[in-house]
Amino acid sequence: MSANAATASTIFGVFMVLTVALGLLAVRGRGGAGGIAEWSVGGRSLGTVFIWVLMAGESYTSFSYLGAAGWGYNYGAPVLYVIAYMSCGYAIGYLVGPTLWSYARRHGLVSITDMVAHRYGRPWLGALVAILATVCLLPYIQLQITGMGVVVSTISYGAISLNWAYFIAFAVTTAFVVVSGLRGSAWVSVLKDVLVIGTLGFLAIYVPVHYFDGYGPFLHRLVAEKPQWLTFTGHGGSGLNGTWFVTTSFLNSLTVVIFPTTVAGYLGARSADALRRNAILLPCYNVLLFVPMLLGMAAVFVIPGLTGAGSNLALFKLVVDSLPAWAVGLTGVAAALSSIVPMAVFMLVIGTMWGRSVLGAVPALAERPQRQRLAGQVVVVVSGTLALLMTYTAPNTLVRLSLISYEGMAQLVPMILLGLVWRKLTLWGALSGLAVGGALVCALVFTENDPVHGVNAGALALGVNVVVALAVSWLGPKPADDRPDEEVLAGDPVPSEAV
């Protein structure tokens, strides 16, 4: 092992130990016998700061270091859709987050599947949504494992193999999330955010100055030599035009507010006001996303010729080629934590959904929150292990599923959001819309017809979903016991006495 590899690997190892320790310290003094609410939503006690870093950590994943730079390298301007949809999603979340928080706290619910089951009065519907959401979330766990593996192998100068890096990602995440749950993820997010802000802030200044003598010369050269990177559809005739940008941003901004991991952040809040403040502050974090996008475009001049998955390493090739080993190690730790934090929340959400909505239906678990928590912890280990094994043996299987993950989750928007604000949406209307929308997404994506004449396939399917849901609700059967909740579904804080 070279000196550079030893230095970077040592820094990485120290921070991984610190990560596990920090996650375990998060529950020190709180006892390990709490029910599933303490484990899955942190006892609904997280304030503005912890909610901010947790939700920023869940949205700022390894894609931010790898995919964003890769998109910037390959296409250019179309990658800005990430900033657009996240910022719009935070604005929508200003209204939706407190509404979901209030509804869940009023009824003692801890996951999106709990809400669906309660709203429509059908426990089996919660189990169905849990299974569908798991199918959509497992690819994200696998992608975070893969992303961390690529980062660790690169920053260690190849000293740590991809296979070992995959296992480290799984082991570190599982070690603290099983014990400390959402609270541990929030504590680790603090460490992650300090490193992310520090490393990206440094790279935002260093790379343009080091390679181009500043932003002025870099942007002038970009405009003069690579103007297609600054327009839609971007470089390479990608088809990612303005229509795709608008429809994708719209779809993702709706989906992100009901994504199970986002809802976990909502439900962990101490109050609705904490969520409102958080929605105002979160767009500030998006400024950081400009850094890997711009540096990906800078890499076009510095490291030309990257193709395929190799383009995702555009940012790290700049880092490894020009920075000392200790700086490479710190940057790698920031990127690794950007995989670990969202992966922890994904695994936690899957465990919660199954512990409550699927396994929780078992009579021995139904009225025992501690046993539900244990069942959820077992599911966390199982889901992480499954994603790890698929990473080793059949990586393309889950990657292919990831093509429909976000667009598939979008089909739950009418069932959840429309169902909570419109009392006349029936069970069969919501189910019919979900079935038609989901089938249309799969058909379009897997036949490679996404986008459809520039329109995001998921957005098109969501439109059909809504039409079918409304039509069936108005014209279809209305069972007497298919009843919406009678209470006002507002985002106002609920007095603690009502809990």
N, C-alpha and C positions, 0 to 999 in steps of 0.2 A: 504494500500500500504506500503510495507516495505521501509526501509531507502535506501537500494540499488536501488530499483525500482524507488523511488522518485528522487534520484540523477541522474540516467541514463536517466530517462524520461525528467527531467528538461533540461539537457544538449541537448538532442535531440530536444526538443521544441524550445529552444533558437536558435539553428542552423537552424531550419526550417524557423523561422521568418527572420533570417539573409539571408537565401537563397532567399526568396521572395523579400526582400528589395534590395538585390544585383541585382537580375534580373530586377527589376523595375528601379533602378538607372542607369542601362546600357543605357537606352534611354533618360535619363535626358538631357534636352537642345536640343534634336534632333527633338522634336515635335512628335505628334502622327498621323499626317496627311500624312506621307510618303506613297508611293505606295507599291505594293507587293514586289518589289525588295529590298527596305529598310528593310522590315519585314522578308523576307524569306532568303536573302543572305547577310544581314547586310550592304546593300549598296555597296557590293564588296569592303570593306575597311579594312578587318581584316588582320593584319600583321602576321609575323611568329609565335610569341608567342601565340596569340589568336587562330590561326589556329591549332597550335600544341596541346594546351590544349583541344580545342573543339573536334578534331578528336581522340585524346587519350581518351577523355571522352566518345565519342560515341562507341569506341571499348572496353573500360574497363567498363563493365556493372556489374550488380549484379551477373552474371555468374562467374565473376572473384573471388568473395568471396564465393559464394555458389557452383556453378556447378564445377568450377575448383578444389576446395577442395574435392567435392563429387566424381569427376572422379578419382582424386588422391587416395582417400580412397578406391574406389571400384575396380579400374583397374590398376592404376599406370602409367607406361610409355606411353600408348596410348594418355594420355591427352596432351602430348607435341605437338600434332598436332596443337593446338591453337597457340603456339608460332611460329611454322613453317609456317603456312599459313598467319599469320599476318605479319611476317617479309618479306615473299615473296611478299605479297600484297603491302607492302610499297615500295618495289623495283619496282614492276610494276607500282605503282602509281607515281613514279618519272617521268615516261614517259606519262602515261595516264592522270594524274591530270592536267598538263599544257595544254595538247591537248583539254580536255573538257572545261577547263577554257577559253582558247582562243576562241574556237568555240562559247561558250555561250555568252561571252562578246561581240564578234563581232556582234552577231545577237540579243542581248538584251534578252537572254533566262535565266530563273531562276530555271529550274528543269530538271530532266532527261526526263520527258514527253514532255517538250518543245523541247528538242533536237530531240527526235524521230519524233515528228510531223513536225519539220522543215526539217530534213534530207530527209524524204520521201514525204514531201509535202501533208500530210494527217492529218488534225486536229483530225479526229476521231481516228487515231492510237494513238495519245497522250492520248486521253480519255480512250482507251482500256488499254494501259499500266498503266495508273493511277489506274484503277480498279483492275488490276492484282497485282500491287505493294501494293495496300491497303490491299488486301487479305493476302499478305505475311507479311506486317508490323504490322497488328493488333495483331497477336499472340505475337509479341515482346513487344508491349505495355502491353498486359495482363501479360506476363511473368515478366516484370519489376515491375508491380503492385504487383504481387504475391511475387516476390523476396523481395521487400521492406517490404511487410507485414510480411513475415517470419522473416526478420532481426529485424524489430521494435518490434514485439511481443517477440522475444528472448532476445534482449538487455534490454527490460523493465521488464524482469523477469516475463513476462506474464501479467503485469499490463495493457498494451494496447492490446486490442484484435486484432485478425487478421482482422476482418471487419473494425474496425476503422483505422487500419494501411493502409488497401487498400484505404480507402477514403482519408486519409492524402496524400498518394502518388499522387492520382489524383488531389486533390485540390491544393497542392503546385506547381505541375508542370504546371497546367493550369493557375494558377494565374499570373505567369510571362511570360510564352511563348506566351499567347494571346496578351499581350501588347508589349513585347520587342523582340519577335522573336529570330532569330539566335544570335543576339548580346547579348541578355540576357543569352542564353545558354552558350555562350563563357565566359561571366563574372562568371557565377556560376561554370563553369569548373575549373576556377582558384582556387576557394575555395575547390572544390572537390579534385583537384590534390594535393594541400598542405596537406590535411588530408589523402589522400590515400598513398602518399609517406611517410608521417610521421608514420602512423599506421602500414603499412606493413613493413617499415624499422625496426620499433621497434619489431614487432612480429617475423621477420626473425631472430632476435638475441635472443629474450626472450624465445620463446617456446623451441628451442633445448637446451638452457642452463638450463631452469627451469625443464624440464622433463627428459633430457638425459645427462646433464652436457656437452653439446656442440655438434657440428655437427659430430665430429669424432665418438664418441660413438653411435650417432643416425644412421649414415650411416653404421657403422660396424654392428649394430644390424639388420638394414634393409637388408643388403646383406646376413647375416648369417641366419636370420629367415624368411624373406619374399622375396626371390630372384625373384619370379615370378612377383612382382610389378615393377621390373626393366627391363622387357623383353616384347617383343610383343609375344603373344597377350594380355599380361597383366594377371591379376588375374581373375579367374573364367571362362576361356574359352570363352571370349567375342567375338571372331572372328575378333577383331580389330588388324589384322596382318600388316606386312610391306606394303603389296599392298594397303590395306585400308588407311594406313597412307599417302602414297605417293599420291594416287588418291584424297583423301579428301583434303589434303594440296593444291594440284594443283587446284582443283575445287574452293575451298574457296578463294584462293589467287586471282583468276580471278574475282570471284563474288564480293569480297569486294570492288574492285575499281569502280564497276558500281552500287553498292548498293545505293539506293536513298539518304540515310542519309550521306554516304561518299561523294557523288557528291555535296550535299548541303554544305559540308565543303570546297570542291574544289572551288565552285562558290562564296563563301564568301571571298576568298582571295583577297588581294590588287594587287598581281602580280603573274605571273607564277614562278618567282624566289622564292617567299615566299613558294610556294608549293614544289619546289625542295628542299629547305632547310628543310622544314617540313618532307619530305620523308626520308631525311638523319637522322633527329633527332628522329623520331617516334620509330624506333626499340629499342632505349635506354629504352623506357617506358616498353617494353616487359620483361625486366629483372624482373620487379615487379611480373609478372605472375608466376615466379618460386616459389614465396613465398607461395601462397595458395596451389599450387600443392604439394610442399614438406610437408607443414603442414598437408595437407590431409593424406599423407602417415604416418606422425608422429602420427596422431590421431588413426591409426590402432592399435597402441600399448597402447595408453592412454585410448581410449574410444572404445573398441572392441564391435562388435555385432550390429552396426548401419546398418539398412536395408532400402531399398526403398528410399523415399524422405528424410528420417532421415539422410542419409549419407551426404546430402547437408549442414547440420548444423555442420559438423565435425569441421570446423575452429571456429565457434562461440561457440561451446561447450567448446573448449579449452580456449577461451577468457573469457566466463562467469564463468567458474569453477576456474580460477586462477588469474584474474585481479580485482583490485578495481572497484567500480561502475563507477567512473568518466572515467576511461580508457575504460570500456565497452561501455559507452555512446559515447565517441569519435570514437571508432571503428565502432559502429553502425551508426553514422552520416556519416562516410566515405563510408560505404557500401550503406546507403540510397541514398546518392548523386550519387553513381555509378549506381543507378536505375533511379534517377530523370533526370540526364543529357541526357542519351540516349533516355529515354522516351519522353523528351521535343523535341528532334530532330526528333524522329519518328512521333510525332503528328504534328510538324511543317511541315515536308515533305508531309504528307498526306494532310494537309490544303493547302499547296502551289500547289500540283498537281491538286487537285480538283478546287481550286480557279482559276487556269489558264487554265487547259486542259478540265475540265468537265463543271463546272458552268461558266467558262470564255467564253464558246461558246455561252452563252445566249447574245443576242444583247445588252441588257442593261449593261452588264458587259464587253463586248469584248474590248472596247476602254477606259475603266475606271479603271486604276490600283488601285485607292483607293477603289473602290467597289469590285474589285477582292481580295484585302487584307481583306476587311470585310467578304467576302464570305469564304475566307480561315480561318479566325479566328472562324467563326461559325462552320466550318468543324472540326477544332481542338477540340472544345468543344464536338461536336457530337461524333467524333471518340474516344475521351478519355472516354466519358460517356458510349459508347457502350462496350468498353473493360472492364470498371469497372463493368457494369451490368452483362457481361458474366462471370467475375471473381466470382461474387456472386452467379449467378444462374446456369451457365453451364460451369464451368472451363475447363472441359475436351474437349469441342468442339474446343476452340482456341488452346489448347495444342496439339490436334491432327493435326490441321492445321500447327502448327509450325514444324511438322516433314518434311513438304515439303517446308518450307519458303525459306531456303537458296538454296536448290537444285532447287526449282522452279525459284527463281530470277536468278540463273545461266543460265537459258535458254534465258535470254535477252542479254547475252554477244555477240552472233553473230549479233543481230539486232543493238546493240549500237556500240560496238568496231569495229567489222568487217565492219559495215555499214559506219563508219566515215573514215576508211582508205582505203576501197576498193569501188571504185565508181560503180562497176558493180553489186553489191548486190542489187537485186530488192526488191520491196515491197512484192511481192508474195513469193519470196524466203525466205525473213526474216520471214514472217508470217507462211509459211509452216514449217520452221524449229522450230519456237516457238511452234506451235501447236503439232507437233510430239514429240518434246522433253518434253513439259509439260505433255502430255498424258502418255508418257513412265515413267516419274518420279512418277506420281500419281499411275500408275499401279504397279510399283515395290515397292514403299513405303507402300502403303495400303494393299498389299498382303504379306507384311513382307519379301520381297526379297531384302532388302538393308542391307549389301552389297551383290553384286552378285559375288560369288566366290572370295570374298575379294575386289572387285572393287566397289567403291562408286557409288550408283545408279545414282546420279546426274551427275557424270563424264561420265558414260556410255551414259546417255541421251543427254548430251551436245555433245558428239561425233556424235551421230545420227543426232542431230539438225544441226550441221555444214555441214554434208554430204548432208542432204536434202536441206538446204539453198543454198549450192553451186550448186547442181544439178538443182534445180528449176530456179535459176538465170541464169544458162547457157542454159538450155533447155526449160524453160517455157516462158510464155508470157512476153513481154517487152512493156507495154503501153508507148505511146509517152510522156505522162506527168509524167511518173514514173521516175523522174530525181533526181540524187544525186546532192549534192551541188558542185558548180564549183570551189569554192575557195580551196586554199591549206590548208589542215587540219593539221597544225603544232602547236607545243606547244610554239611558240615564243610569247613574250609579245605583246599585241596589244596597239598601242598608244592611250592615253586617248582621243585624238582628234577624233578617229574613233568611239567612243562610242556615 
